[in-house]
Amino acid sequence: ACWCEKTSSRKAAAIERAQAELRELGQRILAGRGAVAVLSAEISKLTEEIKANKAAQQEATSVREEQHTAFAAETDELKQALTALEKAIDVLRSGTKPSSLLQQGSRAAQEAVKAAITALPRKVVLKPEQLSLLGSLTSASSSSQSEYMPQSLTVQGILIDMYATFSADVESSTSREASAQREFESFIHVKQEEKAAMEELRTKKEGEKAEKEELLASDSATYDDTEREMKEAQEFFDATKAACLAKHDEWSTRQQLRSEELAGVKEALKILTSDEARELFRTTIKAGKETGVDTSYDSGMKIDFLQLSSDVAVASQKPEAARAYKVLKSHATRSHSLRLAALAVQIHETKVGHFDKVLKAIDTMIETLKQEDKDD
């Protein structure tokens, strides 16, 4: 009983501790899973933002390249036109000098003006009167100095105006290009800083996520081990409880049987040591016989051999011996005790004389029962 109580109490305490640990671990696991899920979502969001940042930089770079290509083409076209206009203006100016009014000078002016017209940007649209004037200059003969001079001056004015306009266009386009380039570089700088910050934050969160996952794995393994140990403790507790209950039942049965045996031998002893029995034994001293009987204890056997005593044999005994025999037989039958049966047989066979051996056997059995009870 002491071992059962201590063992059961120890296992019950272990089960309670395991249950408390499982509750704590369960809460930590849930919290860990939540933290990992949050970090995973944040990392995913940062990854998408970094991807969008790279796409924005790529798009801005592509647009800037297209703008710069268009600027370079336009500027190159304007510069070529300016070069041709400048040359045409110089030729025309030289052709209007008195010393240069020759046919050769007129042809050079015509060629220069044609080259300037050809070099004009595609987007330039000349007015009809300008086209007419420039066409007449490039196709007129130089035979009439009076006609060439006014046309040349007028064409110079047109070309000078074009030159000024194209120069202003180049300057304005260059300024816009520089401004666009500065804005692009500023935009890229900001985006790169944002991207670096997001990548740094993502790396940090990935580290936190790895730590949380490692702790979660450890807690999950501990939870599984604790749960397994708790189940083993519960199984051991149940088995111990069942075994202790069985032992207790067996002990109760043995106690009951011993009590039955003890009551039987005490009652027989009382009968055999009464004054009437003593007087009877004193007057009927005869030689008796002893029969060796196995006094081993086996409460599971059926005492059929007690039926050896017939009514005739019992009737032949003295009343006290017969009463003692019947008492022992009755108790032996109820308790299934071989030892009581052996005593009953011994009394049955001791038909005459003193019952010293019987009384000694009874005393021995009483001591044996007491010792068994103590040991049990």
C-alpha positions as CSV (number, residue, x, y, z in Angstrom):
1,A,0.0,0.0,0.0
2,C,2.8,2.4,0.9
3,W,4.6,1.6,-2.4
4,C,1.4,2.0,-4.4
5,E,0.6,5.3,-2.8
6,K,4.1,6.8,-3.2
7,T,4.4,5.5,-6.8
8,S,0.9,6.7,-7.8
9,S,1.5,10.1,-6.1
10,R,4.8,10.5,-7.9
11,K,3.4,9.6,-11.3
12,A,0.3,11.8,-10.7
13,A,2.6,14.7,-9.9
14,A,4.7,14.0,-13.1
15,I,1.5,13.9,-15.2
16,E,0.4,17.3,-13.7
17,R,3.8,18.8,-14.5
18,A,3.7,17.4,-18.0
19,Q,0.3,18.9,-18.6
20,A,1.4,22.3,-17.3
21,E,4.5,22.1,-19.6
22,L,2.3,21.1,-22.5
23,R,0.0,24.1,-22.0
24,E,3.0,26.5,-21.8
25,L,4.6,24.9,-24.8
26,G,1.4,24.9,-26.7
27,Q,1.0,28.7,-26.1
28,R,4.6,29.3,-27.2
29,I,4.2,27.2,-30.3
30,L,1.0,29.1,-31.3
31,A,2.8,32.4,-30.6
32,G,5.8,31.2,-32.6
33,R,3.7,30.2,-35.6
34,G,2.0,33.5,-35.5
35,A,5.3,35.4,-35.4
36,V,6.7,33.3,-38.3
37,A,3.5,33.9,-40.3
38,V,3.8,37.7,-39.7
39,L,7.5,37.7,-40.6
40,S,6.8,35.7,-43.8
41,A,4.1,38.1,-44.9
42,E,6.4,41.1,-44.2
43,I,9.3,39.5,-46.1
44,S,7.0,38.7,-49.0
45,K,5.7,42.3,-49.0
46,L,9.3,43.6,-48.9
47,T,10.2,41.3,-51.8
48,E,7.4,42.6,-53.9
49,E,8.3,46.2,-53.0
50,I,11.9,45.6,-54.0
51,K,10.7,44.0,-57.2
52,A,8.5,47.1,-57.9
53,N,11.5,49.4,-57.1
54,K,13.7,47.6,-59.6
55,A,11.0,47.7,-62.2
56,A,10.5,51.5,-61.6
57,Q,14.3,52.0,-62.0
58,Q,14.3,50.0,-65.2
59,E,11.3,51.8,-66.6
60,A,12.8,55.2,-65.7
61,T,16.1,54.2,-67.2
62,S,14.4,53.0,-70.4
63,V,12.4,56.3,-70.7
64,R,15.5,58.3,-70.0
65,E,17.5,56.5,-72.7
66,E,14.7,57.0,-75.2
67,Q,14.5,60.7,-74.3
68,H,18.3,61.1,-74.6
69,T,18.3,59.3,-77.9
70,A,15.6,61.6,-79.2
71,F,17.5,64.6,-77.9
72,A,20.7,63.5,-79.5
73,A,19.0,62.9,-82.8
74,E,17.2,66.3,-82.7
75,T,20.3,68.1,-81.6
76,D,22.4,66.6,-84.2
77,E,19.9,67.5,-86.9
78,L,19.7,71.1,-85.6
79,K,23.5,71.3,-85.4
80,Q,23.8,70.1,-89.0
81,A,21.2,72.7,-90.0
82,L,23.0,75.4,-88.1
83,T,26.3,74.5,-89.8
84,A,24.6,74.6,-93.3
85,L,22.8,77.9,-92.5
86,E,26.0,79.5,-91.2
87,K,27.8,78.5,-94.3
88,A,25.0,79.8,-96.6
89,I,24.8,83.1,-94.7
90,D,28.6,83.6,-95.1
91,V,28.5,82.8,-98.8
92,L,25.5,85.1,-99.3
93,R,27.3,87.9,-97.4
94,S,30.4,87.4,-99.5
95,G,28.3,87.4,-102.7
96,T,26.8,90.8,-102.0
97,K,30.1,92.6,-101.8
98,P,30.9,94.8,-104.9
99,S,34.1,92.9,-105.6
100,S,32.3,89.6,-105.5
101,L,29.4,90.2,-107.9
102,L,30.5,87.6,-110.3
103,Q,28.8,84.6,-111.8
104,Q,31.0,82.2,-109.8
105,G,29.9,83.9,-106.6
106,S,26.3,83.6,-107.6
107,R,26.6,79.8,-108.2
108,A,28.4,79.3,-104.8
109,A,25.5,81.1,-103.1
110,Q,22.9,79.0,-104.8
111,E,24.7,75.8,-103.8
112,A,25.1,77.0,-100.2
113,V,21.4,77.9,-100.0
114,K,20.4,74.5,-101.5
115,A,22.6,72.8,-98.9
116,A,21.0,74.8,-96.1
117,I,17.5,74.0,-97.3
118,T,18.4,70.3,-97.5
119,A,19.8,70.3,-94.0
120,L,16.7,71.8,-92.4
121,P,15.1,69.6,-89.8
122,R,12.1,67.5,-91.0
123,K,9.8,69.3,-88.5
124,V,10.6,72.7,-90.1
125,V,7.8,73.9,-92.3
126,L,8.6,77.0,-94.5
127,K,6.0,79.4,-95.5
128,P,5.0,79.6,-99.2
129,E,6.5,83.0,-99.7
130,Q,9.8,81.7,-98.1
131,L,9.8,78.7,-100.4
132,S,9.1,80.8,-103.4
133,L,11.9,83.2,-102.6
134,L,14.4,80.5,-101.8
135,G,13.5,78.6,-104.9
136,S,13.8,81.7,-107.1
137,L,17.3,82.4,-105.7
138,T,18.5,78.9,-106.2
139,S,17.2,78.8,-109.8
140,A,17.7,82.4,-110.9
141,S,20.6,83.2,-113.3
142,S,23.2,85.5,-112.2
143,S,23.2,87.5,-115.3
144,S,21.2,90.3,-113.7
145,Q,22.9,91.9,-110.8
146,S,20.0,94.2,-110.1
147,E,17.7,91.1,-109.5
148,Y,20.2,89.0,-107.5
149,M,21.1,91.6,-104.9
150,P,17.7,92.2,-103.3
151,Q,16.9,88.4,-103.3
152,S,20.2,87.6,-101.7
153,L,19.6,90.1,-98.9
154,T,16.1,88.8,-98.3
155,V,17.3,85.2,-98.2
156,Q,20.1,86.2,-95.8
157,G,17.4,87.6,-93.5
158,I,15.4,84.4,-93.7
159,L,18.4,82.2,-93.0
160,I,19.6,84.4,-90.2
161,D,16.2,84.1,-88.6
162,M,16.3,80.3,-89.0
163,Y,19.7,80.2,-87.5
164,A,18.6,82.2,-84.5
165,T,15.6,80.0,-84.0
166,F,17.5,76.8,-84.4
167,S,20.2,78.1,-82.0
168,A,17.5,78.9,-79.4
169,D,16.0,75.4,-80.0
170,V,19.3,73.7,-79.4
171,E,19.9,75.7,-76.3
172,S,16.4,75.0,-74.9
173,S,16.6,71.3,-75.8
174,T,20.0,71.1,-74.1
175,S,18.7,72.7,-71.0
176,R,15.7,70.4,-70.9
177,E,18.0,67.4,-71.4
178,A,20.2,68.5,-68.6
179,S,17.1,69.1,-66.3
180,A,15.7,65.7,-67.3
181,Q,19.0,64.0,-66.6
182,R,19.3,65.6,-63.1
183,E,15.7,64.5,-62.3
184,F,16.5,61.0,-63.5
185,E,19.7,60.8,-61.5
186,S,17.9,62.1,-58.4
187,F,15.0,59.6,-58.9
188,I,17.5,56.7,-59.3
189,H,19.4,57.8,-56.2
190,V,16.2,57.8,-54.1
191,K,15.1,54.5,-55.5
192,Q,18.5,52.9,-54.8
193,E,18.4,54.2,-51.3
194,E,14.9,52.9,-50.8
195,K,15.9,49.5,-52.3
196,A,19.0,49.3,-50.1
197,A,16.9,50.0,-47.0
198,M,14.3,47.5,-47.9
199,E,16.9,44.8,-48.7
200,E,18.5,45.5,-45.3
201,L,15.2,45.2,-43.5
202,R,14.3,42.1,-45.4
203,T,17.6,40.5,-44.4
204,K,17.0,41.4,-40.8
205,K,13.5,39.9,-40.9
206,E,14.8,36.8,-42.6
207,G,17.2,36.4,-39.7
208,E,14.4,36.9,-37.2
209,K,12.3,34.4,-39.1
210,A,15.1,31.8,-39.0
211,E,15.5,32.2,-35.3
212,K,11.7,31.9,-34.7
213,E,11.5,28.8,-36.9
214,E,14.5,27.2,-35.0
215,L,12.8,28.0,-31.7
216,L,9.5,26.7,-33.0
217,A,11.1,23.5,-34.1
218,S,12.7,23.0,-30.7
219,D,9.4,23.7,-28.9
220,S,7.6,21.4,-31.2
221,A,10.1,18.6,-30.5
222,T,9.9,19.2,-26.8
223,Y,6.1,19.2,-27.0
224,D,6.2,15.8,-28.7
225,D,8.6,14.4,-26.2
226,T,6.7,15.7,-23.2
227,E,3.4,14.4,-24.6
228,R,5.0,11.0,-25.2
229,E,6.4,10.9,-21.7
230,M,3.1,12.0,-20.3
231,K,1.2,9.2,-22.1
232,E,3.8,6.7,-20.8
233,A,3.3,8.1,-17.3
234,Q,-0.5,7.9,-17.7
235,E,-0.2,4.3,-18.9
236,F,2.1,3.4,-16.0
237,F,-0.2,5.2,-13.6
238,D,-3.2,3.3,-14.9
239,A,-1.3,0.0,-14.8
240,T,0.0,0.6,-11.3
241,K,-3.5,1.6,-10.1
242,A,-5.0,-1.5,-11.6
243,A,-2.2,-3.7,-10.2
244,C,-2.5,-2.1,-6.7
245,L,-6.2,-2.6,-6.8
246,A,-5.7,-6.2,-7.7
247,K,-3.1,-6.7,-5.0
248,H,-5.5,-5.0,-2.5
249,D,-8.3,-7.3,-3.5
250,E,-6.0,-10.3,-3.2
251,W,-4.8,-9.0,0.2
252,S,-8.4,-8.5,1.3
253,T,-9.2,-12.0,0.2
254,R,-6.3,-13.4,2.1
255,Q,-7.2,-11.4,5.2
256,Q,-10.7,-12.8,5.0
257,L,-9.5,-16.3,4.6
258,R,-7.1,-16.0,7.5
259,S,-9.8,-14.5,9.6
260,E,-12.0,-17.4,8.8
261,E,-9.2,-19.9,9.6
262,L,-8.4,-18.1,12.8
263,A,-12.0,-18.0,13.9
264,G,-12.3,-21.8,13.2
265,V,-9.2,-22.8,15.1
266,K,-10.0,-20.5,18.0
267,E,-13.5,-22.0,18.2
268,A,-12.1,-25.6,18.0
269,L,-9.5,-24.7,20.6
270,K,-12.2,-23.3,22.9
271,I,-14.2,-26.6,22.5
272,L,-11.2,-28.8,23.0
273,T,-9.9,-26.9,26.1
274,S,-13.3,-26.7,27.8
275,D,-13.7,-28.3,31.3
276,E,-16.0,-30.9,29.8
277,A,-13.4,-31.9,27.2
278,R,-10.6,-32.1,29.8
279,E,-12.7,-34.4,32.0
280,L,-13.6,-36.5,29.0
281,F,-10.1,-36.8,27.8
282,R,-8.9,-37.7,31.3
283,T,-11.3,-40.6,31.6
284,T,-10.7,-41.9,28.1
285,I,-7.0,-42.1,27.6
286,K,-6.2,-44.5,24.8
287,A,-3.5,-44.7,22.2
288,G,-4.3,-42.7,19.1
289,K,-2.8,-42.4,15.7
290,E,-1.3,-39.5,13.8
291,T,-1.8,-38.8,10.1
292,G,0.7,-36.6,8.3
293,V,-1.2,-34.0,6.2
294,D,0.2,-31.4,3.8
295,T,-0.4,-28.1,5.5
296,S,0.5,-26.0,2.5
297,Y,-1.9,-23.1,1.9
298,D,-3.9,-23.0,-1.3
299,S,-7.2,-21.2,-1.0
300,G,-8.2,-22.1,-4.5
301,M,-8.7,-25.8,-3.9
302,K,-12.0,-27.4,-3.1
303,I,-11.9,-29.4,0.1
304,D,-13.7,-32.5,-1.1
305,F,-11.6,-34.9,1.0
306,L,-13.4,-33.6,4.2
307,Q,-16.3,-35.8,3.0
308,L,-14.2,-38.7,4.3
309,S,-15.9,-38.2,7.6
310,S,-19.2,-40.0,7.6
311,D,-22.0,-39.4,10.0
312,V,-21.2,-42.8,11.6
313,A,-17.5,-41.8,12.2
314,V,-18.5,-38.5,13.7
315,A,-21.1,-40.2,15.9
316,S,-18.5,-42.6,17.2
317,Q,-16.4,-39.6,18.6
318,K,-17.0,-38.0,21.9
319,P,-19.3,-34.9,21.7
320,E,-16.5,-32.3,22.2
321,A,-14.2,-33.8,19.5
322,A,-17.2,-34.2,17.1
323,R,-18.1,-30.5,17.7
324,A,-14.6,-29.4,17.1
325,Y,-14.4,-31.5,14.0
326,K,-17.6,-30.1,12.6
327,V,-16.5,-26.5,13.4
328,L,-13.2,-26.9,11.6
329,K,-14.9,-28.7,8.7
330,S,-17.4,-25.9,8.3
331,H,-14.8,-23.2,8.4
332,A,-12.5,-25.1,6.0
333,T,-15.3,-25.5,3.5
334,R,-16.1,-21.8,3.6
335,S,-12.5,-20.6,3.4
336,H,-11.2,-23.4,1.2
337,S,-8.4,-23.9,3.7
338,L,-6.3,-27.0,3.5
339,R,-4.8,-26.2,6.9
340,L,-8.2,-26.3,8.7
341,A,-9.0,-29.4,6.8
342,A,-5.8,-31.0,8.0
343,L,-6.7,-30.1,11.6
344,A,-10.2,-31.5,11.1
345,V,-8.7,-34.7,9.9
346,Q,-6.3,-34.8,12.8
347,I,-9.2,-34.4,15.3
348,H,-11.2,-36.9,13.3
349,E,-8.4,-39.5,13.6
350,T,-7.7,-38.8,17.2
351,K,-10.5,-40.9,18.5
352,V,-9.3,-41.6,22.0
353,G,-6.7,-40.2,24.4
354,H,-5.4,-36.7,25.0
355,F,-5.4,-34.2,22.2
356,D,-1.9,-32.8,23.0
357,K,-0.7,-32.9,19.4
358,V,-4.0,-31.4,18.1
359,L,-3.7,-28.6,20.6
360,K,-0.1,-28.0,19.7
361,A,-1.0,-28.0,16.0
362,I,-3.7,-25.4,16.7
363,D,-1.3,-23.2,18.6
364,T,1.2,-23.5,15.8
365,M,-1.4,-22.6,13.2
366,I,-2.5,-19.6,15.2
367,E,1.1,-18.3,15.4
368,T,1.5,-19.0,11.7
369,L,-1.7,-17.0,10.8
370,K,-0.6,-14.1,12.9
371,Q,2.9,-14.1,11.3
372,E,1.4,-14.3,7.8
373,D,-0.9,-11.4,8.6
374,K,2.0,-9.4,9.8
375,D,4.2,-10.3,6.8
376,D,1.3,-9.5,4.4
